[in-house]
Amino acid sequence: MTSKNYNIRTAGQARIPVLGLGTWQSTGQDCIDVVSQGLQMGYEHIDTAQAYDNEVEVGKGIKQSGIARDKFFLTTKIFPDDMKFEPEKLHAAAKRSLENLDTDYVDLLLLHWPDDRVPLSETIPALCELQKQGLTRHIGVSNFNIANLMEVKRYADVPIVVNQVEFHPFIKQNSLQTFLNNHHILLEAYSPLARGDVFDDETIKEIAQKHNVTPAQISLAWILSDKNRVAIPKTSNPDHLQGNLDAVNVELSADELERIGKLARSDGRKIKHPDYSPEWDD
């Protein structure tokens, strides 16, 4: 896969387009159309998950786009319920995702959540084996805290390249970011627009006006200003696709980056997480 339109982040042997199209809550024909249009416009990174219940639609969108499979980076995630007890369930879940997506492989396969009911001592070696078998080119995790990641690294014999977590200007992830940087793991930001809250923040609106861009583009530009991060904004509105993609061209000053960085607060999370969520790091 080669990138013509925007930057690449590297971790291990993975080369991940810095801005992807998230598909959470995208369903039906709308999902098919937005994936197809996104790929045709130049997106080279699509993110889905079994829990989104839209892998079939994402696969149809890919086919409808006419874009060759090796021209974009495809991620899916496996939910904890599919990882319980024996590695065979993880393998079966991965095969099911490939069938739904109508592809021979994904570029990145993530464990969607940590779960104390699911022993990482079994699932991480099984995840590594899926990479060795060619079902996925790279592996990673989602919603893992530092303690989870330390355990993962004990059992992984191939690189963990991504931890996908909620991240935007209003959330504190400093400790996690430092850990990821030290271990050459990318932070992949979901909900990078804080579920729309960036549109109402006065600091972000002021900076957006100065650059003649949208608050969404400012939030994404701030996230992507760090070479250790990628972002996967979602949209069901085709009109927003180009705006998000253009955020990679917005350059913020050191003062603007600092001002946005000061917006983080302890209660900044916007996503309701399941009861078995880990204890989040500061």
Summary of the structure (lengths in Angstrom):
residues: 282
radius of gyration: 17.9
end to end distance: 35.8
largest distance: 54.6
contacts: 981
relative contact order: 0.15
helix: 45%
strand: 18%
